[in-house]
Amino acid sequence: MRHPFALFGALLSMCFVGCSGGPSHIEGISEGMNKADVVAVLGEPRTASTVTGSEYLTFKVWRSFWRRQPGNYRDIHYVKFTGGRVVEYGDIRTLPENIRSQLKE
């Protein structure tokens, strides 16, 4: 073997690339983004609902490493749009019950 560390480095980098697949993190969202920008970061939404004049999209996103439990690596997050722009986003469990109960599941 001419470069044993090169082979190890290549295998290690492929592992990290493989681990980064799937839905992105909610941290990539910011206020003022439009729907196309959000879909580019999080992928296609699970649901879309209109509640009191605002549009809510829900997404399954990867949990942070420290919040993971065996077999449960994703959380449901929402993104709220008013006037076609993001005005609020976060974990769906933080929404008031009267809003959450109106979202499509």
C-alpha positions as CSV (number, residue, x, y, z in Angstrom):
1,M,0.0,0.0,0.0
2,R,1.4,3.3,-1.0
3,H,-0.8,5.7,0.9
4,P,-2.8,3.9,3.7
5,F,-3.8,7.2,5.2
6,A,-5.2,8.5,1.9
7,L,-7.5,5.5,1.7
8,F,-8.6,6.0,5.3
9,G,-9.2,9.7,4.7
10,A,-11.3,8.9,1.6
11,L,-13.4,6.4,3.5
12,L,-13.9,8.8,6.4
13,S,-15.0,11.7,4.1
14,M,-17.5,9.4,2.3
15,C,-19.0,8.6,5.7
16,F,-19.5,12.2,6.6
17,V,-21.0,12.9,3.2
18,G,-23.4,10.0,3.6
19,C,-24.4,11.2,7.1
20,S,-25.3,14.6,5.7
21,G,-28.1,13.3,3.4
22,G,-31.8,13.8,4.1
23,P,-33.7,16.9,5.2
24,S,-31.7,19.9,6.2
25,H,-31.8,21.6,9.5
26,I,-34.2,24.3,10.4
27,E,-31.2,26.6,11.2
28,G,-31.0,27.3,7.5
29,I,-34.3,29.2,7.6
30,S,-34.5,32.9,8.3
31,E,-37.2,35.6,8.4
32,G,-37.9,37.2,5.1
33,M,-37.2,34.1,2.9
34,N,-39.8,33.1,0.3
35,K,-41.4,29.7,-0.1
36,A,-39.0,28.6,-2.9
37,D,-36.0,29.4,-0.6
38,V,-37.5,27.4,2.2
39,V,-38.2,24.4,0.0
40,A,-34.6,24.6,-1.3
41,V,-33.4,24.3,2.3
42,L,-35.9,21.8,3.9
43,G,-37.3,20.0,0.9
44,E,-41.0,19.5,0.1
45,P,-43.3,20.2,3.0
46,R,-45.4,17.5,4.7
47,T,-48.5,19.7,4.8
48,A,-49.7,23.2,3.9
49,S,-52.5,24.9,5.8
50,T,-54.0,28.4,5.9
51,V,-54.8,29.7,9.4
52,T,-56.0,33.3,10.1
53,G,-54.6,34.6,6.8
54,S,-51.2,33.0,7.2
55,E,-49.8,30.0,5.4
56,Y,-48.2,27.3,7.5
57,L,-45.9,24.6,6.0
58,T,-44.8,21.6,8.1
59,F,-41.5,19.7,7.6
60,K,-39.7,16.7,9.1
61,V,-36.2,17.9,10.0
62,W,-33.3,16.1,11.6
63,R,-33.0,16.5,15.3
64,S,-29.9,18.0,16.7
65,F,-27.4,15.3,17.8
66,W,-27.9,15.8,21.5
67,R,-31.7,15.5,21.2
68,R,-31.8,12.2,19.3
69,Q,-33.3,9.1,20.7
70,P,-32.7,5.6,19.2
71,G,-35.1,5.2,16.3
72,N,-36.4,8.8,16.4
73,Y,-34.2,11.2,14.6
74,R,-36.6,13.8,13.2
75,D,-38.9,16.5,14.6
76,I,-41.8,18.3,13.0
77,H,-41.2,22.0,12.4
78,Y,-43.4,24.7,10.9
79,V,-42.7,27.7,8.8
80,K,-45.3,30.5,8.9
81,F,-45.6,32.8,5.8
82,T,-47.4,36.1,5.7
83,G,-47.4,38.0,2.5
84,G,-45.3,35.3,0.9
85,R,-42.4,35.7,3.3
86,V,-41.3,33.8,6.4
87,V,-42.4,35.6,9.6
88,E,-42.0,32.8,12.1
89,Y,-40.6,29.2,12.3
90,G,-39.8,26.5,14.8
91,D,-40.8,23.3,16.5
92,I,-44.5,22.6,16.0
93,R,-44.9,21.8,19.7
94,T,-44.2,25.5,20.5
95,L,-47.3,26.7,18.6
96,P,-50.4,27.6,20.6
97,E,-52.9,24.7,20.7
98,N,-55.6,26.7,18.9
99,I,-53.2,27.1,15.9
100,R,-51.7,23.6,16.0
101,S,-55.1,22.0,16.0
102,Q,-56.0,23.7,12.7
103,L,-52.9,22.5,10.9
104,K,-53.3,19.5,8.5
105,E,-51.6,16.4,9.6
